[in-house]
Amino acid sequence: MEIATSNAKQNKTFYRQIARLTAPIVLQNILSVAVNSADVVMLNFVGQAHLAAVSLAAQYASILFMVFYGLGTGATMLCAQYYGKGDLRAIDVVEGIALRFSLASGAAFALAALTAPRLMMRVFTPDAALIDIGAQYLRNMALAYVCWSAIEIYLSVLRSVGRVGIATALNVFAFSLNIALNAVFIFGLLGAPKLGAAGVALATSLSRLTELFLVLIVSARSRDVKLRVSHMFLKNDLLFHDFLRMAMPATANDVVWGLGFSMYSVIIGQFLGTDMVAANSFASLVRNCGSVFAFGIASGGTILLGQLLGEGRIDDADRAAGEVLRLTVLFGALGGLLIFLASPFVLRFADLTETGRGYLRVMLWINTYYIMGGAVNTTLIAGVFRAGGDSRFGFRCDAIDMWCYAVPLGFFAAAVLKLPPLWVYFLLCTDEFVKWPWVFRHYKSKKWLRNITRDDLFTAG
């Protein structure tokens, strides 16, 4: 009886903690999807070419996001555990290490967008009209890439110490501003030039610049977690080694996955036609809407598990991981139901050709179950495993799955077999389920259940 009462109290405490961490992240994810929705809705009135061009050009932002997400979760792995241990000095060092890599990545993408945007677009499409539109979009995104590189790392560190509310508030303001500026620059409101697709990028850059300014204000007023250039020059060999050993595989994992997913857009854009590209932009948007709760659970669970492991509460972390997985399955199923219920409204709204609308109808059906594969894998690979510092398994798993299975299969089906577009899309959407046996086996092995903090950081380093 006492054991049952104790477990009930632990579960109640867990759900309260996970709700506190997850709710702001879910709100942030919803607003992120809202920005993308606004892009699609507004560009839908401009024309299918603008919509298709932006959906392709935005793949570079998706790739860069994977770099920042990998670096951010790598920093979270270490910072959450050191926060649980009570070592704030280590958090400053980890933040500085992550900033070095993120700023270099953002600057590289910005330089490419300014100097070779047309070449970047040719990777995704041979259509001259789409290349012209996409090149204008990429030039205007350059500033956003640089600002984003600093913002994402600092907000990841804030979340790792449990300050998800502040991070979400900053994103709420930036996303809201982005939506408003989208309307201004896409349609030429308030005396602004009518820029169409380029206006989407300009709105994003200005909102990111504003968000960076607010981040600096929050940092200046924070008593402990600050965004400082000086942190980039803090040195500790042990932490740098740990970051490379844990964060870099996480970053490589996300980049490998992100590049692979972007190759889906290459396959669709190069071989399946503009109708399929436009339909895919709507399908991706609806899938993202259905994923916000499941992915929020994964992010909140990572922070909570990391803090438990840093405190040395291994058994509690093991139980919490099981609860996080169960919640993910539940919200993954609800997300699939949401896609099913939203499909008639999306099909009625989408300004596509009859062929494009037919493609979209089937793609939405596929996504009602595909969402579960992504939700479960994200929770385990990018959440549970990384909370214990285990990022190498995910890198190996996704590298094999994406580059030895899904991408070759997609190219073979589209370019060699020349299968109908929807059959190619169906085959691409098997990627998440192929790796389930290995992912669940690794979860049950509990090799990821580790405290990765050190006691001798600033004496031996």
SEMARMI-407050 format. One record per residue (C-alpha): x, y, z; residue in one letter; residue number from 1. Coordinates in pm, whole numbers, padded with zeros to 5 digits. Layout:
<nodes>
<x=X&y=Y&z=Z&type=A&seq=NUM>
...
</nodes>
This chain:
<nodes>
<x=00000&y=00000&z=00000&type=M&seq=1>
<x=00282&y=00240&z=00089&type=E&seq=2>
<x=00465&y=00154&z=-00235&type=I&seq=3>
<x=00150&y=00224&z=-00439&type=A&seq=4>
<x=00100&y=00556&z=-00260&type=T&seq=5>
<x=00463&y=00650&z=-00321&type=S&seq=6>
<x=00437&y=00565&z=-00691&type=N&seq=7>
<x=00117&y=00768&z=-00720&type=A&seq=8>
<x=00291&y=01069&z=-00565&type=K&seq=9>
<x=00589&y=01026&z=-00800&type=Q&seq=10>
<x=00361&y=01008&z=-01103&type=N&seq=11>
<x=00171&y=01317&z=-00990&type=K&seq=12>
<x=00498&y=01505&z=-00943&type=T&seq=13>
<x=00623&y=01385&z=-01283&type=F&seq=14>
<x=00312&y=01498&z=-01469&type=Y&seq=15>
<x=00323&y=01835&z=-01297&type=R&seq=16>
<x=00689&y=01880&z=-01394&type=Q&seq=17>
<x=00643&y=01759&z=-01750&type=I&seq=18>
<x=00340&y=01988&z=-01794&type=A&seq=19>
<x=00540&y=02287&z=-01666&type=R&seq=20>
<x=00822&y=02215&z=-01910&type=L&seq=21>
<x=00614&y=02100&z=-02204&type=T&seq=22>
<x=00330&y=02356&z=-02216&type=A&seq=23>
<x=00554&y=02653&z=-02314&type=P&seq=24>
<x=00740&y=02438&z=-02568&type=I&seq=25>
<x=00412&y=02325&z=-02724&type=V&seq=26>
<x=00299&y=02688&z=-02743&type=L&seq=27>
<x=00628&y=02776&z=-02910&type=Q&seq=28>
<x=00587&y=02491&z=-03159&type=N&seq=29>
<x=00231&y=02600&z=-03235&type=I&seq=30>
<x=00349&y=02953&z=-03306&type=L&seq=31>
<x=00631&y=02823&z=-03523&type=S&seq=32>
<x=00377&y=02628&z=-03725&type=V&seq=33>
<x=00156&y=02939&z=-03730&type=A&seq=34>
<x=00436&y=03133&z=-03899&type=V&seq=35>
<x=00475&y=02862&z=-04161&type=N&seq=36>
<x=00098&y=02850&z=-04199&type=S&seq=37>
<x=00089&y=03224&z=-04254&type=A&seq=38>
<x=00355&y=03188&z=-04523&type=D&seq=39>
<x=00154&y=02921&z=-04701&type=V&seq=40>
<x=-00180&y=03100&z=-04662&type=V&seq=41>
<x=-00049&y=03434&z=-04787&type=M&seq=42>
<x=00160&y=03290&z=-05070&type=L&seq=43>
<x=-00141&y=03083&z=-05170&type=N&seq=44>
<x=-00299&y=03412&z=-05279&type=F&seq=45>
<x=00016&y=03525&z=-05461&type=V&seq=46>
<x=00046&y=03212&z=-05675&type=G&seq=47>
<x=00152&y=02849&z=-05685&type=Q&seq=48>
<x=00499&y=02936&z=-05821&type=A&seq=49>
<x=00581&y=03154&z=-05520&type=H&seq=50>
<x=00450&y=02887&z=-05284&type=L&seq=51>
<x=00654&y=02612&z=-05451&type=A&seq=52>
<x=00973&y=02825&z=-05467&type=A&seq=53>
<x=00958&y=02916&z=-05098&type=V&seq=54>
<x=00890&y=02555&z=-04997&type=S&seq=55>
<x=01211&y=02454&z=-05179&type=L&seq=56>
<x=01429&y=02746&z=-05070&type=A&seq=57>
<x=01317&y=02700&z=-04710&type=A&seq=58>
<x=01490&y=02360&z=-04711&type=Q&seq=59>
<x=01815&y=02545&z=-04638&type=Y&seq=60>
<x=01663&y=02696&z=-04326&type=A&seq=61>
<x=01547&y=02346&z=-04233&type=S&seq=62>
<x=01902&y=02213&z=-04270&type=I&seq=63>
<x=02044&y=02500&z=-04067&type=L&seq=64>
<x=01776&y=02444&z=-03804&type=F&seq=65>
<x=01897&y=02086&z=-03774&type=M&seq=66>
<x=02251&y=02214&z=-03713&type=V&seq=67>
<x=02129&y=02454&z=-03444&type=F&seq=68>
<x=01893&y=02195&z=-03298&type=Y&seq=69>
<x=02175&y=01940&z=-03277&type=G&seq=70>
<x=02411&y=02189&z=-03114&type=L&seq=71>
<x=02132&y=02310&z=-02886&type=G&seq=72>
<x=02031&y=01962&z=-02772&type=T&seq=73>
<x=02400&y=01877&z=-02734&type=G&seq=74>
<x=02436&y=02175&z=-02504&type=A&seq=75>
<x=02112&y=02074&z=-02329&type=T&seq=76>
<x=02248&y=01725&z=-02264&type=M&seq=77>
<x=02537&y=01869&z=-02065&type=L&seq=78>
<x=02373&y=02183&z=-01923&type=C&seq=79>
<x=02065&y=02002&z=-01787&type=A&seq=80>
<x=02278&y=01750&z=-01603&type=Q&seq=81>
<x=02522&y=02012&z=-01471&type=Y&seq=82>
<x=02226&y=02223&z=-01360&type=Y&seq=83>
<x=02095&y=01921&z=-01170&type=G&seq=84>
<x=02443&y=01893&z=-01019&type=K&seq=85>
<x=02449&y=02267&z=-00937&type=G&seq=86>
<x=02755&y=02358&z=-01150&type=D&seq=87>
<x=02673&y=02688&z=-01327&type=L&seq=88>
<x=03033&y=02752&z=-01431&type=R&seq=89>
<x=03024&y=02443&z=-01651&type=A&seq=90>
<x=02707&y=02575&z=-01818&type=I&seq=91>
<x=02888&y=02893&z=-01926&type=D&seq=92>
<x=03167&y=02690&z=-02083&type=V&seq=93>
<x=02927&y=02461&z=-02269&type=V&seq=94>
<x=02730&y=02760&z=-02400&type=E&seq=95>
<x=03051&y=02915&z=-02535&type=G&seq=96>
<x=03154&y=02595&z=-02711&type=I&seq=97>
<x=02813&y=02562&z=-02877&type=A&seq=98>
<x=02820&y=02928&z=-02986&type=L&seq=99>
<x=03152&y=02880&z=-03169&type=R&seq=100>
<x=03001&y=02612&z=-03389&type=F&seq=101>
<x=02659&y=02776&z=-03438&type=S&seq=102>
<x=02792&y=03120&z=-03536&type=L&seq=103>
<x=03033&y=02963&z=-03786&type=A&seq=104>
<x=02747&y=02762&z=-03941&type=S&seq=105>
<x=02510&y=03061&z=-03959&type=G&seq=106>
<x=02777&y=03280&z=-04118&type=A&seq=107>
<x=02858&y=03013&z=-04379&type=A&seq=108>
<x=02492&y=02979&z=-04484&type=F&seq=109>
<x=02451&y=03358&z=-04493&type=A&seq=110>
<x=02755&y=03395&z=-04718&type=L&seq=111>
<x=02624&y=03129&z=-04956&type=A&seq=112>
<x=02279&y=03293&z=-04965&type=A&seq=113>
<x=02431&y=03629&z=-05055&type=L&seq=114>
<x=02680&y=03507&z=-05315&type=T&seq=115>
<x=02529&y=03196&z=-05478&type=A&seq=116>
<x=02150&y=03184&z=-05422&type=P&seq=117>
<x=02070&y=03068&z=-05776&type=R&seq=118>
<x=02313&y=02780&z=-05747&type=L&seq=119>
<x=02150&y=02685&z=-05417&type=M&seq=120>
<x=01808&y=02674&z=-05587&type=M&seq=121>
<x=01933&y=02462&z=-05878&type=R&seq=122>
<x=01997&y=02183&z=-05630&type=V&seq=123>
<x=01622&y=02151&z=-05584&type=F&seq=124>
<x=01469&y=02242&z=-05918&type=T&seq=125>
<x=01552&y=02302&z=-06286&type=P&seq=126>
<x=01254&y=02540&z=-06323&type=D&seq=127>
<x=01391&y=02887&z=-06413&type=A&seq=128>
<x=01090&y=03070&z=-06267&type=A&seq=129>
<x=01122&y=02894&z=-05933&type=L&seq=130>
<x=01498&y=02960&z=-05929&type=I&seq=131>
<x=01444&y=03335&z=-05977&type=D&seq=132>
<x=01186&y=03356&z=-05699&type=I&seq=133>
<x=01383&y=03134&z=-05463&type=G&seq=134>
<x=01708&y=03328&z=-05517&type=A&seq=135>
<x=01542&y=03652&z=-05402&type=Q&seq=136>
<x=01408&y=03470&z=-05097&type=Y&seq=137>
<x=01752&y=03333&z=-05003&type=L&seq=138>
<x=01928&y=03671&z=-05030&type=R&seq=139>
<x=01682&y=03822&z=-04785&type=N&seq=140>
<x=01727&y=03529&z=-04543&type=M&seq=141>
<x=02101&y=03589&z=-04488&type=A&seq=142>
<x=02056&y=03813&z=-04184&type=L&seq=143>
<x=01812&y=03568&z=-04026&type=A&seq=144>
<x=02067&y=03286&z=-04046&type=Y&seq=145>
<x=02326&y=03483&z=-03847&type=V&seq=146>
<x=02084&y=03609&z=-03579&type=C&seq=147>
<x=01930&y=03265&z=-03544&type=W&seq=148>
<x=02270&y=03108&z=-03469&type=S&seq=149>
<x=02305&y=03301&z=-03142&type=A&seq=150>
<x=01937&y=03296&z=-03044&type=I&seq=151>
<x=01891&y=02920&z=-03068&type=E&seq=152>
<x=02190&y=02832&z=-02850&type=I&seq=153>
<x=02103&y=03079&z=-02575&type=Y&seq=154>
<x=01738&y=02971&z=-02565&type=L&seq=155>
<x=01846&y=02604&z=-02554&type=S&seq=156>
<x=02060&y=02679&z=-02248&type=V&seq=157>
<x=01770&y=02866&z=-02085&type=L&seq=158>
<x=01541&y=02568&z=-02143&type=R&seq=159>
<x=01800&y=02327&z=-02004&type=S&seq=160>
<x=01788&y=02503&z=-01667&type=V&seq=161>
<x=01408&y=02497&z=-01667&type=G&seq=162>
<x=01341&y=02852&z=-01789&type=R&seq=163>
<x=01121&y=02747&z=-02076&type=V&seq=164>
<x=00873&y=03029&z=-02010&type=G&seq=165>
<x=01123&y=03302&z=-02091&type=I&seq=166>
<x=01239&y=03124&z=-02406&type=A&seq=167>
<x=00879&y=03078&z=-02517&type=T&seq=168>
<x=00789&y=03442&z=-02449&type=A&seq=169>
<x=01073&y=03557&z=-02674&type=L&seq=170>
<x=00963&y=03318&z=-02949&type=N&seq=171>
<x=00600&y=03426&z=-02911&type=V&seq=172>
<x=00693&y=03788&z=-02973&type=F&seq=173>
<x=00924&y=03705&z=-03266&type=A&seq=174>
<x=00673&y=03472&z=-03433&type=F&seq=175>
<x=00388&y=03722&z=-03390&type=S&seq=176>
<x=00602&y=03998&z=-03539&type=L&seq=177>
<x=00699&y=03766&z=-03823&type=N&seq=178>
<x=00336&y=03699&z=-03915&type=I&seq=179>
<x=00253&y=04070&z=-03913&type=A&seq=180>
<x=00557&y=04159&z=-04124&type=L&seq=181>
<x=00473&y=03875&z=-04364&type=N&seq=182>
<x=00147&y=04046&z=-04451&type=A&seq=183>
<x=00318&y=04385&z=-04484&type=V&seq=184>
<x=00592&y=04272&z=-04725&type=F&seq=185>
<x=00408&y=04001&z=-04919&type=I&seq=186>
<x=00113&y=04223&z=-05009&type=F&seq=187>
<x=00280&y=04566&z=-04985&type=G&seq=188>
<x=00074&y=04703&z=-04695&type=L&seq=189>
<x=00139&y=05031&z=-04507&type=L&seq=190>
<x=00333&y=05174&z=-04801&type=G&seq=191>
<x=00587&y=04888&z=-04808&type=A&seq=192>
<x=00693&y=04737&z=-05141&type=P&seq=193>
<x=00499&y=04431&z=-05260&type=K&seq=194>
<x=00770&y=04162&z=-05251&type=L&seq=195>
<x=00586&y=03830&z=-05260&type=G&seq=196>
<x=00820&y=03540&z=-05170&type=A&seq=197>
<x=01111&y=03776&z=-05095&type=A&seq=198>
<x=00887&y=03950&z=-04842&type=G&seq=199>
<x=00859&y=03625&z=-04642&type=V&seq=200>
<x=01238&y=03617&z=-04601&type=A&seq=201>
<x=01265&y=03988&z=-04520&type=L&seq=202>
<x=00996&y=03952&z=-04252&type=A&seq=203>
<x=01184&y=03657&z=-04103&type=T&seq=204>
<x=01514&y=03845&z=-04095&type=S&seq=205>
<x=01366&y=04153&z=-03927&type=L&seq=206>
<x=01181&y=03945&z=-03667&type=S&seq=207>
<x=01498&y=03745&z=-03589&type=R&seq=208>
<x=01697&y=04067&z=-03551&type=L&seq=209>
<x=01436&y=04199&z=-03308&type=T&seq=210>
<x=01439&y=03869&z=-03118&type=E&seq=211>
<x=01818&y=03885&z=-03085&type=L&seq=212>
<x=01788&y=04235&z=-02938&type=F&seq=213>
<x=01537&y=04106&z=-02680&type=L&seq=214>
<x=01762&y=03808&z=-02603&type=V&seq=215>
<x=02044&y=04049&z=-02520&type=L&seq=216>
<x=01813&y=04238&z=-02284&type=I&seq=217>
<x=01708&y=03913&z=-02110&type=V&seq=218>
<x=02073&y=03810&z=-02086&type=S&seq=219>
<x=02174&y=04143&z=-01930&type=A&seq=220>
<x=01908&y=04105&z=-01661&type=R&seq=221>
<x=01974&y=03737&z=-01591&type=S&seq=222>
<x=02168&y=03660&z=-01274&type=R&seq=223>
<x=02332&y=03344&z=-01403&type=D&seq=224>
<x=02264&y=03228&z=-01763&type=V&seq=225>
<x=02397&y=03500&z=-01993&type=K&seq=226>
<x=02473&y=03535&z=-02364&type=L&seq=227>
<x=02828&y=03664&z=-02377&type=R&seq=228>
<x=03091&y=03666&z=-02649&type=V&seq=229>
<x=03348&y=03606&z=-02374&type=S&seq=230>
<x=03197&y=03262&z=-02311&type=H&seq=231>
<x=03329&y=03156&z=-02652&type=M&seq=232>
<x=03684&y=03196&z=-02521&type=F&seq=233>
<x=03638&y=02998&z=-02199&type=L&seq=234>
<x=03848&y=02685&z=-02214&type=K&seq=235>
<x=03809&y=02350&z=-02045&type=N&seq=236>
<x=03955&y=02045&z=-02215&type=D&seq=237>
<x=03728&y=01799&z=-02037&type=L&seq=238>
<x=03407&y=01983&z=-02130&type=L&seq=239>
<x=03526&y=02040&z=-02486&type=F&seq=240>
<x=03599&y=01670&z=-02516&type=H&seq=241>
<x=03258&y=01581&z=-02372&type=D&seq=242>
<x=03086&y=01827&z=-02606&type=F&seq=243>
<x=03260&y=01680&z=-02910&type=L&seq=244>
<x=03186&y=01326&z=-02792&type=R&seq=245>
<x=02817&y=01389&z=-02722&type=M&seq=246>
<x=02702&y=01706&z=-02896&type=A&seq=247>
<x=02877&y=01657&z=-03229&type=M&seq=248>
<x=02718&y=01316&z=-03295&type=P&seq=249>
<x=02383&y=01476&z=-03204&type=A&seq=250>
<x=02450&y=01757&z=-03450&type=T&seq=251>
<x=02570&y=01515&z=-03715&type=A&seq=252>
<x=02259&y=01305&z=-03648&type=N&seq=253>
<x=02026&y=01600&z=-03703&type=D&seq=254>
<x=02217&y=01722&z=-04009&type=V&seq=255>
<x=02221&y=01373&z=-04163&type=V&seq=256>
<x=01848&y=01343&z=-04098&type=W&seq=257>
<x=01777&y=01699&z=-04215&type=G&seq=258>
<x=01981&y=01660&z=-04534&type=L&seq=259>
<x=01812&y=01330&z=-04602&type=G&seq=260>
<x=01470&y=01486&z=-04554&type=F&seq=261>
<x=01574&y=01771&z=-04782&type=S&seq=262>
<x=01668&y=01513&z=-05043&type=M&seq=263>
<x=01302&y=01415&z=-05042&type=Y&seq=264>
<x=01235&y=01768&z=-05168&type=S&seq=265>
<x=01506&y=01722&z=-05432&type=V&seq=266>
<x=01339&y=01400&z=-05548&type=I&seq=267>
<x=00995&y=01564&z=-05554&type=I&seq=268>
<x=01120&y=01885&z=-05720&type=G&seq=269>
<x=01344&y=01722&z=-05981&type=Q&seq=270>
<x=01129&y=01425&z=-06082&type=F&seq=271>
<x=00769&y=01464&z=-05968&type=L&seq=272>
<x=00670&y=01813&z=-06088&type=G&seq=273>
<x=00544&y=02147&z=-05956&type=T&seq=274>
<x=00201&y=02011&z=-05860&type=D&seq=275>
<x=00364&y=01761&z=-05629&type=M&seq=276>
<x=00595&y=02028&z=-05483&type=V&seq=277>
<x=00301&y=02256&z=-05401&type=A&seq=278>
<x=00097&y=01970&z=-05256&type=A&seq=279>
<x=00392&y=01865&z=-05042&type=N&seq=280>
<x=00417&y=02215&z=-04894&type=S&seq=281>
<x=00060&y=02181&z=-04764&type=F&seq=282>
<x=00108&y=01822&z=-04648&type=A&seq=283>
<x=00424&y=01916&z=-04455&type=S&seq=284>
<x=00246&y=02206&z=-04289&type=L&seq=285>
<x=-00046&y=01991&z=-04175&type=V&seq=286>
<x=00191&y=01720&z=-04049&type=R&seq=287>
<x=00381&y=01980&z=-03848&type=N&seq=288>
<x=00054&y=02100&z=-03694&type=C&seq=289>
<x=-00025&y=01746&z=-03585&type=G&seq=290>
<x=00323&y=01697&z=-03438&type=S&seq=291>
<x=00344&y=01992&z=-03200&type=V&seq=292>
<x=00223&y=01812&z=-02887&type=F&seq=293>
<x=00426&y=01495&z=-02938&type=A&seq=294>
<x=00745&y=01691&z=-03013&type=F&seq=295>
<x=00680&y=01918&z=-02715&type=G&seq=296>
<x=00663&y=01613&z=-02490&type=I&seq=297>
<x=00995&y=01495&z=-02635&type=A&seq=298>
<x=01166&y=01830&z=-02567&type=S&seq=299>
<x=01027&y=01868&z=-02216&type=G&seq=300>
<x=01114&y=01509&z=-02136&type=G&seq=301>
<x=01476&y=01562&z=-02240&type=T&seq=302>
<x=01518&y=01848&z=-01992&type=I&seq=303>
<x=01350&y=01662&z=-01706&type=L&seq=304>
<x=01540&y=01337&z=-01765&type=L&seq=305>
<x=01870&y=01524&z=-01790&type=G&seq=306>
<x=01814&y=01696&z=-01459&type=Q&seq=307>
<x=01717&y=01368&z=-01289&type=L&seq=308>
<x=02027&y=01195&z=-01422&type=L&seq=309>
<x=02248&y=01488&z=-01317&type=G&seq=310>
<x=02110&y=01452&z=-00964&type=E&seq=311>
<x=02201&y=01082&z=-00973&type=G&seq=312>
<x=01836&y=00965&z=-00965&type=R&seq=313>
<x=01880&y=00686&z=-01217&type=I&seq=314>
<x=01572&y=00480&z=-01124&type=D&seq=315>
<x=01348&y=00789&z=-01131&type=D&seq=316>
<x=01485&y=00881&z=-01474&type=A&seq=317>
<x=01412&y=00529&z=-01601&type=D&seq=318>
<x=01050&y=00549&z=-01486&type=R&seq=319>
<x=01012&y=00901&z=-01624&type=A&seq=320>
<x=01139&y=00787&z=-01965&type=A&seq=321>
<x=00862&y=00527&z=-01980&type=G&seq=322>
<x=00602&y=00790&z=-01899&type=E&seq=323>
<x=00741&y=01026&z=-02162&type=V&seq=324>
<x=00717&y=00751&z=-02425&type=L&seq=325>
<x=00358&y=00668&z=-02329&type=R&seq=326>
<x=00259&y=01034&z=-02353&type=L&seq=327>
<x=00426&y=01058&z=-02694&type=T&seq=328>
<x=00227&y=00763&z=-02828&type=V&seq=329>
<x=-00094&y=00916&z=-02696&type=L&seq=330>
<x=-00031&y=01257&z=-02849&type=F&seq=331>
<x=00100&y=01100&z=-03170&type=G&seq=332>
<x=-00234&y=00924&z=-03209&type=A&seq=333>
<x=-00421&y=01247&z=-03135&type=L&seq=334>
<x=-00204&y=01423&z=-03394&type=G&seq=335>
<x=-00300&y=01167&z=-03656&type=G&seq=336>
<x=-00666&y=01219&z=-03570&type=L&seq=337>
<x=-00618&y=01596&z=-03604&type=L&seq=338>
<x=-00476&y=01552&z=-03954&type=I&seq=339>
<x=-00770&y=01329&z=-04048&type=F&seq=340>
<x=-01025&y=01583&z=-03922&type=L&seq=341>
<x=-00846&y=01879&z=-04082&type=A&seq=342>
<x=-00808&y=01718&z=-04426&type=S&seq=343>
<x=-01145&y=01829&z=-04575&type=P&seq=344>
<x=-01082&y=02191&z=-04473&type=F&seq=345>
<x=-00727&y=02188&z=-04609&type=V&seq=346>
<x=-00842&y=02044&z=-04942&type=L&seq=347>
<x=-01115&y=02304&z=-04969&type=R&seq=348>
<x=-00875&y=02589&z=-04894&type=F&seq=349>
<x=-00570&y=02484&z=-05099&type=A&seq=350>
<x=-00546&y=02684&z=-05423&type=D&seq=351>
<x=-00396&y=02399&z=-05628&type=L&seq=352>
<x=-00463&y=02247&z=-05966&type=T&seq=353>
<x=-00694&y=01946&z=-05974&type=E&seq=354>
<x=-00390&y=01723&z=-06004&type=T&seq=355>
<x=-00222&y=01891&z=-05708&type=G&seq=356>
<x=-00537&y=01861&z=-05498&type=R&seq=357>
<x=-00560&y=01491&z=-05580&type=G&seq=358>
<x=-00200&y=01444&z=-05469&type=Y&seq=359>
<x=-00265&y=01633&z=-05146&type=L&seq=360>
<x=-00568&y=01422&z=-05056&type=R&seq=361>
<x=-00364&y=01100&z=-05056&type=V&seq=362>
<x=-00062&y=01262&z=-04890&type=M&seq=363>
<x=-00278&y=01373&z=-04598&type=L&seq=364>
<x=-00407&y=01018&z=-04553&type=W&seq=365>
<x=-00050&y=00888&z=-04543&type=I&seq=366>
<x=00045&y=01146&z=-04280&type=N&seq=367>
<x=-00231&y=01036&z=-04041&type=T&seq=368>
<x=-00012&y=00738&z=-03949&type=Y&seq=369>
<x=00332&y=00864&z=-04057&type=Y&seq=370>
<x=00322&y=01119&z=-03777&type=I&seq=371>
<x=00343&y=00840&z=-03516&type=M&seq=372>
<x=00672&y=00710&z=-03655&type=G&seq=373>
<x=00835&y=01052&z=-03634&type=G&seq=374>
<x=00697&y=01127&z=-03287&type=A&seq=375>
<x=00822&y=00806&z=-03128&type=V&seq=376>
<x=01164&y=00820&z=-03294&type=N&seq=377>
<x=01212&y=01186&z=-03201&type=T&seq=378>
<x=01122&y=01118&z=-02838&type=T&seq=379>
<x=01358&y=00823&z=-02804&type=L&seq=380>
<x=01651&y=00927&z=-03026&type=I&seq=381>
<x=01654&y=01305&z=-02974&type=A&seq=382>
<x=01499&y=01302&z=-02627&type=G&seq=383>
<x=01542&y=01001&z=-02402&type=V&seq=384>
<x=01876&y=00877&z=-02536&type=F&seq=385>
<x=02034&y=01223&z=-02550&type=R&seq=386>
<x=01925&y=01301&z=-02195&type=A&seq=387>
<x=02179&y=01039&z=-02090&type=G&seq=388>
<x=02445&y=01163&z=-02330&type=G&seq=389>
<x=02383&y=00885&z=-02584&type=D&seq=390>
<x=02387&y=01055&z=-02924&type=S&seq=391>
<x=02599&y=00811&z=-03126&type=R&seq=392>
<x=02326&y=00550&z=-03159&type=F&seq=393>
<x=02090&y=00803&z=-03318&type=G&seq=394>
<x=02357&y=00918&z=-03561&type=F&seq=395>
<x=02431&y=00564&z=-03678&type=R&seq=396>
<x=02062&y=00474&z=-03693&type=C&seq=397>
<x=01954&y=00777&z=-03897&type=D&seq=398>
<x=02259&y=00771&z=-04125&type=A&seq=399>
<x=02185&y=00412&z=-04226&type=I&seq=400>
<x=01809&y=00462&z=-04246&type=D&seq=401>
<x=01817&y=00784&z=-04451&type=M&seq=402>
<x=02119&y=00730&z=-04674&type=W&seq=403>
<x=02125&y=00355&z=-04721&type=C&seq=404>
<x=01750&y=00304&z=-04739&type=Y&seq=405>
<x=01511&y=00598&z=-04784&type=A&seq=406>
<x=01703&y=00836&z=-05015&type=V&seq=407>
<x=01834&y=00565&z=-05254&type=P&seq=408>
<x=01489&y=00405&z=-05259&type=L&seq=409>
<x=01327&y=00740&z=-05344&type=G&seq=410>
<x=01570&y=00816&z=-05626&type=F&seq=411>
<x=01541&y=00463&z=-05765&type=F&seq=412>
<x=01160&y=00473&z=-05754&type=A&seq=413>
<x=01137&y=00820&z=-05913&type=A&seq=414>
<x=01428&y=00827&z=-06161&type=A&seq=415>
<x=01471&y=00462&z=-06261&type=V&seq=416>
<x=01136&y=00290&z=-06209&type=L&seq=417>
<x=00949&y=00617&z=-06279&type=K&seq=418>
<x=00670&y=00518&z=-06044&type=L&seq=419>
<x=00368&y=00746&z=-06008&type=P&seq=420>
<x=00437&y=01041&z=-05773&type=P&seq=421>
<x=00217&y=00915&z=-05491&type=L&seq=422>
<x=00388&y=00576&z=-05487&type=W&seq=423>
<x=00722&y=00752&z=-05455&type=V&seq=424>
<x=00585&y=00960&z=-05167&type=Y&seq=425>
<x=00447&y=00649&z=-04995&type=F&seq=426>
<x=00786&y=00476&z=-05015&type=L&seq=427>
<x=00961&y=00783&z=-04872&type=L&seq=428>
<x=00720&y=00778&z=-04579&type=C&seq=429>
<x=00831&y=00431&z=-04469&type=T&seq=430>
<x=01163&y=00565&z=-04333&type=D&seq=431>
<x=01054&y=00619&z=-03972&type=E&seq=432>
<x=00905&y=00271&z=-03927&type=F&seq=433>
<x=01203&y=00083&z=-04072&type=V&seq=434>
<x=01421&y=00181&z=-03775&type=K&seq=435>
<x=01169&y=00103&z=-03500&type=W&seq=436>
<x=01304&y=-00248&z=-03415&type=P&seq=437>
<x=01656&y=-00112&z=-03349&type=W&seq=438>
<x=01532&y=00197&z=-03165&type=V&seq=439>
<x=01312&y=00000&z=-02926&type=F&seq=440>
<x=01583&y=-00260&z=-02866&type=R&seq=441>
<x=01827&y=00017&z=-02770&type=H&seq=442>
<x=01569&y=00174&z=-02540&type=Y&seq=443>
<x=01514&y=-00156&z=-02358&type=K&seq=444>
<x=01890&y=-00210&z=-02321&type=S&seq=445>
<x=01910&y=00100&z=-02094&type=K&seq=446>
<x=02263&y=00175&z=-02214&type=K&seq=447>
<x=02156&y=00540&z=-02241&type=W&seq=448>
<x=02074&y=00565&z=-01868&type=L&seq=449>
<x=02385&y=00747&z=-01743&type=R&seq=450>
<x=02503&y=01042&z=-01535&type=N&seq=451>
<x=02756&y=01220&z=-01760&type=I&seq=452>
<x=02871&y=01497&z=-01524&type=T&seq=453>
<x=03226&y=01523&z=-01388&type=R&seq=454>
<x=03352&y=01625&z=-01044&type=D&seq=455>
<x=03701&y=01743&z=-01145&type=D&seq=456>
<x=03622&y=01990&z=-01422&type=L&seq=457>
<x=03810&y=02296&z=-01303&type=F&seq=458>
<x=04093&y=02122&z=-01125&type=T&seq=459>
<x=04200&y=01878&z=-01397&type=A&seq=460>
<x=04085&y=02096&z=-01694&type=G&seq=461>
</nodes>
